[in-house]
Amino acid sequence: MNTVSSMLESISDVGQDSVRGGYSRPVFSTPELELRDWFTAEASLRGLEVSTDRNGIMWGWWDAASGDRTGALVTGSHLDSVPGGGAFDGPLGVAAALAAVDVLKERGVEPRRALAVTVFPEEEGSRFGVACLGSRLLTGAIDADRVRNLKDHDGNTFADVSRANGLDPERLGRDEDALRTMGDFVELHVEQGRALIDLDTPVGVGSSILGHGRWRLSVQGQANHAGTTLMADRADPMVVAAQIILAIRRTAAGQDDARATVGRVQPVPGGTNVIASRVDLWLDVRHPDDAVTAALVESIHGQAQKAAAFEGCSVALTEESFSTTVHFDPALQRQLQNSLSGSTGGAPAAALPTGAGHDAGILAAYVPSGMIYIRNPTGISHSPEEYVERADADLAAAALADVLEDLL
């Protein structure tokens, strides 16, 4: 049996980013496709029947004696990454699911209902800008026409990229057959944030996910020569962008429990000796109260318009994605807490809210869903410094197996 840590070590050279550090594994890139092949091989070694559905979601099936897949127990995560991400965000959940199958078979468990291990594509949204894209397509939470027209940084549409990777873009969208197979969904994930180390426990259970969204602010100015244009004659969108970023920081800092981040800025045309014609900023805002999130974005947009007008520029706001605050199924949450008591010294596992989005959060509106978190000593994630102790990574397989056995 391969341990979780040994499986993660076997893919540790896939998608290493020599510039940013960590890993860059955008959906349908060479590294992500290599990891898909790795999943197929590992799942097949365990006798799982592997398929890829019309939305690019991978399924590894362990059927019950009846052969009926309706109401199956589903577990898994994702293999794509943010640019320069860590080794555990996504792959830990996939490796733990595969290793949990080993544990269940060693225990002699015979599933009373089918079990599926899944890999969801474009969970991070790092290529096409929409997080949890696979689960959104599956559930119909996003319009398929919009997805087909999404573009990556190089101008490639999702339709073209998916077609090049064996999918029919005309068949993208809500999948009633796949939804019927899903009875419960449990996602194991590295902890993002610091809580379990302070609680001195290796595992916890998700209680909720903050409402969050992504918006693009496009500041339009006037391209011009950096050396010949007097300072008083400029309509410089980069100056506006800088003021917007500072306003975002102030606005979020003034609201309890708010988070707001600009993680990407793109000037056009992007020359060192050129005043930009346009600057695009991508804004991430999160808060437990969706009305507060909306108010924060409205305030930021208003401040951006004022800053743009003062500099002789204009600004447009476009929503790229939004997920409302999620509260996980209470009955499933309690069951997970009790099932994990063997890993937490006999006490029910701690219930933790999170500000990080997950496919489980999208699926929660359609099927009972839950999260299991594995201790991250520093709490750092979306970074090469993301870390899980080897013993905790290997514990993940037994902990997930305990949960699955109780649910099967």
Disulfide bonds with the S-S distance in Angstrom:
none
